Amino acid sequence: MLRKNTKIELLKRVPLFAGCSKAQLGQLASIADEVDLPAGKVMIRQGETGRQFYIVIDGAVSVTRNGRKVPLRGGAEFFGEIALLSNSPTIATVTTTTDTHALVITERSFRALLAASPEIQMKVLRALAERLAPDVL
């Protein structure tokens, strides 16, 4: 089981949480659960509404879009955050290729935290806007 400080360090690497203080990252860490997934487990399926955000601690995943393998960006150590926030369909399928140890934050826990903490909510929304800005006019 990971210590809280280790979870905070993992969460700090996620651009969506870059503006969060250590205390705010601690709040996020408190809702992040550890999961062990076998090789071949579909974590996120293209076209389904995003319900979870993952951070891979150990293991490997493959990403496919429309049945074609997609190159991994940044090592694919985290995924699912945009669909989780936007309540929109996911744009790719993510499947474990080896036994994988990950952190997972569920939609319910994440939305409850955002509702309870307007400061975190604002920082996450700002980071999301910055991330999406290059793709919009």
Buried (B, 14 or more C-beta within 10 A) or exposed (E): EBEEEEBBEBBBEBEBBBBBEEEBBBBBBEBBEEBEBEEEBEBBBBEEEBBBBBBBBEBBBBBEEEEEEBEBEEEBBBBBBBBBBEEEEBBBBBBBEEBBEBBBBBBEBBBEBBEEBEEBBEBBEEBBEEBEEEEEE
